[in-house]
Amino acid sequence: MGISRFFRRRRWDEERAREIAAHLAHEIDDLTARGLTREQARAAAHRKLGNAARIREEIYEFNSVRWLETLRFDLRDAWRHLRRRRFAGVIQSQLYGVAATDPRVLAAVATTVLVAAVLASLGPARRAARVDPAIVLRSE
């Protein structure tokens, strides 16, 4: 899936909703032409199609990038939390004996976390690089 589809999900959803409605209308007209009452035709068309809301949800999820969606929600929630409290107050409440605005300490912490993440990923990355893809595909 292209990343551009992620940003156009709302338009895709609206388009699919119109498409599903048009399909149902066509099916209802077809069934009424075969002799069913309008209400019977509507019920039969909905049974044949299935759950229209679930179909739209599946299309929406298909056009989503799960980690990006999660990141967006996490950042939104973090921003709301920080907005309720003052930035410095939140940071200072997490640190003991360190000024919340000390850039050297914050840079050192960020660097330490980055180095730890890189070191933690080296072992699994080396192991994954040694595996022959053809063998893995054959085993499945």
N, C-alpha and C positions, 0 to 999 in steps of 0.2 A: 504494500500500500504506500502510495506517495504521501509525503508529509502534507502536501497541499490539501488532500482530502480531509485531513484532520481538522483543518481550519474552516472547511466548508461543510461540516457535518450538519449544521442546522438547515442549510439550503437543501442538502441531500434528503434530510428527514422530511421536510415539507414536500419535496418532489415525490418521495415515495408514498406519503400520505395521500396526495392527490392521485397517484397511480393506483393505489389500493382502492380508493373510493370510486375511481372510474371503472376498475375491474368489477367491483361489487355491483355497480349500477348496470353494467353490461350484462353480468350474470343474472341479475334480477329481471332485466328486460327479456332476456332469453328464456328464462323459466316461466315468466308470465305469458309469453308467446306460446309456450307449450301447454298452457292451460291451468297453471297454478294461480291461486289468488296472490295479490301483491304481498301480503303478510307471509304466506307460505313460501313464496319465492325468496323473500328477504331472509327468512330463517334458513332455508336450504342453501342459499349463496354464502351466508356466514358460516354454516357448518362445513361447506366444501372448502372455503378459504382457510378456516382455522382462526386462531387468535391474531387479529390484525395488529394489536398493540405489541404482541410478542415478536411479530415479524419486523415491525419498525424498530424495536429494541435490538434485535439481532443485527439489523443493518447499521444501526448507530454504533454498536459495539465493534462491528467489522471495520468501521471507519475511524475507530479510536486507536490511539497509541497508549496502551495501559499505563506504562511507567510515566509518560508525560502527563496523563490525566491525574495520576496519583500525586505527582510532583506539584501540579497546579493547585490541587486541593490542599496539600500540605503547606505550600507557601502562602496560600490565602488564609488558612487557619493561623499560621505563625504570625502573619502580618496583623490579623485581628487581635491576637493575644498581645503582641508588642504595642499595638496602638492603645489598648486598654491601660497598659502600664507604660511607664516611661522607659525608653530604650536603656538608658544608663541604669535605672533602678533594677531592671531585669538582669542585666549582666552583672551588676554589683551584687545582687542577691545570690548569684551562682558562684562568685569568687570570694575567697577569704583572704583578706589582707592585701588585695591587689586593687588598684583603682580601675574602674570600669572603662575609663578612657585611655588607658596606657596602651599605645599601639604596639610597643615592643612585646609585651606579654601576649596580646592577641595574635600577633604575627607568629610568635613562637608556638602557641597552641595550634594554630592553623597548620603550620609546617609539620609539627609533630603528628597530627592526625593524618595529614597527607602522606608522610613517610610510612606510618603504620599501615595505611591502606595499601600502598604500593608493595610493601614487604609481605603483607598478608596475601596478596594476589599472585605473587611470583611463583609459589609452589604449584598451585592448581593450573596456572598458565603453562608452566613447563611440562607438567604431566599431560595436559591437553594437546600441547604441540607435538609430543612424542607419539601420539596415537595416529595410526594410519587410517585415513577416512574410509578407504575401500573396505578394510576389515570391519569397521563399525557398521557400514551400510550392509555388508553381507550378513552380519550377525542378526540384524533386525529382519 
